[in-house]
Amino acid sequence: MHLSNDFDHLSTHWTLPDTLAIGNLYTQIQFFVADFASCGFAKQGFGTINAPSYLGPFSSTERRRIERAFYRFELYCNLFRERKYGDDRFSPEEQRDIFFASYTPWENEQLACIHDYLFDRLSIRAFRVMTLTEIAFNDVAEHDIYWGEWYIPYFDDWDSPENFHKEGYLSLGLSYLHKIVTAETYEQRYDLISPVLRSNDNFLYEGLQTQGEDDGQPLPEYGNDAGQIYVDALLPGSEDFGPVRAWQWAHADSSRERYYFRDDQRVLRQSGYVMWDMSRISDWIELRWDSYPQLRSQIDDGEDERLRKAMQKSWSERSKVLQRGGRGWWAPGDESKVQWRVQVPIVKKVEADRSWTKKDQWINDMVAWRNKLGAGR
């Protein structure tokens, strides 16, 4: 169950820039794979289990599995990102039929793990350190005066992770995200993402949310009926049963409407639970999902409300500074870096490194494949 391998209509000629771009993408994926694994290992115990099976480096099968998920994310970006304002985009329902229906639920849950990881990585440079000090997107959203006028959120509400602006930047792909998360200074991050206010409301969050119709029948009740395909869909010689068993365990009470990307399982996705071999997650499947604490962030509801009110006050204060002619960096009680009476920032055009142009054959191929997939719409 994968996307069609009918590539007869694609070019067989690759230019040197095409080849270099693929090489760079491989290097960037290795960076993200190592970081994803490190973050996932840190989350695996959820503070309740410290079994020996969680220790040790990840295996070659685990590495390949994570690599494939990142490549699927890049493919999704190339197929479904908004190329220009007003573009005739695929709806979430069309994305489901074209893309997500071609994969098993646990493979879609792997992509959901990548989405949540990159969302957090874009928000804060090291999301395992849940502080407001080592931050990427949030750094600009918290301090830029112009962004305050546009009410761009920088406090990530655990219960409402959707952020159309961040989805827009995620859609630019791994090469662009690599630049943002490795930027060392506020100025470098600002130059990459501001003053552009990019958004994409039909990107991966919406795509993952749009699934099958709810038939009210949980997974175990399918037995040997149609749902059994999800239990026995591993191909002969498959490398490991870990992902499918982990998915079965976590979705025992799920119906078709929520076979992946459940709102209450974000902590599981942060652990990368559908990425690991059976030997690593064997302790998990001996326990029920509801036996784990429903971890949120490291701050309580009262602190959430305090931070939300502080963010709203920041927006109001920055709007006042903007009206007085101020631009640039601002913090509560600190206007030392504000630039006064300067020109309103010129909106830049931010595109993916492999932009939708006719300058190289690789892009023509992606456009051709995208059009082929949507030909029956």
C-alpha positions, 0 to 999 in steps of 0.5 A, spaced: 500 500 500 504 505 497 504 511 492 504 508 485 511 507 482 508 509 475 514 514 473 514 512 466 512 520 464 518 522 469 525 525 466 531 520 466 535 526 465 538 529 472 542 535 472 548 537 477 544 541 481 539 536 482 544 531 484 547 536 489 540 537 492 539 530 493 545 529 496 544 535 501 537 532 502 540 526 505 545 530 509 540 534 512 535 528 513 541 524 517 541 530 522 534 530 523 534 522 524 539 523 529 536 528 533 529 525 532 532 519 535 535 522 541 529 526 543 524 520 542 529 516 547 528 521 552 521 521 552 520 513 551 519 512 559 514 517 560 517 518 567 514 511 569 519 506 566 526 505 565 527 498 563 534 496 559 530 495 553 530 503 552 537 503 552 543 503 547 543 506 540 538 505 535 538 499 530 539 499 522 532 498 521 530 503 526 534 508 522 531 506 515 524 507 518 525 514 520 529 516 514 523 513 510 518 517 514 522 524 513 523 522 505 515 521 506 515 528 509 519 531 504 515 528 498 508 530 501 511 538 502 513 537 494 506 535 492 502 539 497 505 545 499 502 552 496 506 554 490 503 561 490 497 565 493 490 563 490 493 556 488 488 551 486 490 546 492 488 539 494 483 539 499 484 535 505 479 530 503 483 529 496 490 529 500 487 523 504 485 519 497 491 521 494 496 520 499 494 517 506 490 512 503 496 509 500 499 507 506 498 503 512 495 507 519 502 506 522 506 509 517 501 515 517 502 515 524 510 515 523 509 521 519 505 524 524 511 523 529 515 527 524 510 533 524 510 533 531 517 533 532 518 538 526 513 543 529 516 543 536 523 543 533 521 549 529 518 552 535 524 551 540 531 549 538 531 544 543 524 542 545 527 537 550 529 543 554 522 546 555 524 553 556 523 559 553 530 560 552 532 556 546 527 558 541 527 558 533 520 561 530 518 563 537 524 567 538 521 572 533 514 571 534 515 573 541 520 579 540 518 582 533 514 588 533 511 587 526 509 580 528 506 583 535 501 587 530 499 581 527 498 577 533 503 571 531 502 566 537 509 564 540 506 560 546 504 553 544 498 551 547 499 543 548 491 542 547 491 546 541 498 545 537 495 547 530 498 554 528 497 555 520 503 560 520 508 554 523 504 550 518 506 554 512 514 554 514 513 547 515 511 546 508 517 549 505 521 542 506 527 540 510 532 544 507 529 550 509 527 547 516 534 545 517 537 552 516 532 555 521 533 550 527 541 551 526 541 558 526 545 561 532 542 568 533 536 572 533 538 576 527 539 569 523 532 567 525 529 573 523 532 574 516 530 567 515 523 568 517 521 575 518 517 579 516 514 574 511 507 572 515 507 565 511 501 560 512 498 554 509 491 552 512 491 545 508 497 543 510 499 536 514 496 538 520 489 538 516 491 532 512 492 528 518 486 530 521 482 528 515 481 520 516 475 515 515 468 516 517 467 514 524 463 507 524 463 506 532 467 500 531 474 499 535 479 496 532 479 489 536 472 488 533 474 488 526 476 481 527 477 477 520 473 482 517 475 488 513 479 491 518 484 485 519 488 488 513 491 493 518 493 487 522 496 483 517 498 488 512 506 487 513 509 484 507 513 477 507 520 478 510 518 485 513 524 487 517 520 488 524 513 488 527 515 493 532 511 499 529 504 495 527 504 492 534 505 499 537 500 502 533 495 496 535 496 497 542 495 505 542 489 504 538 485 498 541 479 503 542 480 507 536 475 507 530 477 508 523 476 516 524 482 516 528 487 511 526 492 516 527 494 523 529 490 522 535 490 529 540 490 525 546 497 521 544 501 527 542 506 524 548 506 518 545 508 521 538 514 525 541 517 518 543 516 516 536 513 510 538 511 507 531 519 507 529 522 502 534 523 495 533 519 490 537 525 488 542 525 496 544 518 497 545 516 490 548 515 493 555 510 498 552 505 492 549 504 489 556 501 495 559 494 499 556 495 506 554 490 509 559 495 506 564 500 512 562 499 519 565 496 524 560 503 528 560 502 535 558 508 540 558 512 541 564 507 547 566 500 547 569 494 550 567 495 556 571 501 557 568 498 556 561 493 562 563 499 566 565 503 565 559 497 566 555 495 573 558 502 575 558 502 574 550 496 578 549 499 583 553 505 583 549 501 584 542 498 590 545 504 593 547 508 592 541 502 594 537 503 601 541 510 601 539 509 600 532 504 606 532 509 610 535 514 608 529 518 603 532 520 597 529 525 591 530 526 587 537 522 589 543 521 585 550 517 587 556 520 593 559 526 593 554 526 598 548 533 599 547 534 595 541 527 598 538 529 602 531 525 608 531 522 612 525 524 606 520 521 604 513 516 598 514 519 592 513 519 590 505 515 583 505 520 578 502 518 572 498 520 565 501 520 559 497 523 552 498 530 551 496 527 546 490 522 552 488 516 551 483 520 554 477 521 551 470 529 552 472 530 544 473 528 538 471 526 535 478 521 540 479 518 539 472 518 532 474 514 533 481 509 538 477 508 532 472 507 527 478 502 532 482 498 533 476 498 526 474 495 524 481 490 530 481 488 528 474 482 525 476 479 530 481 
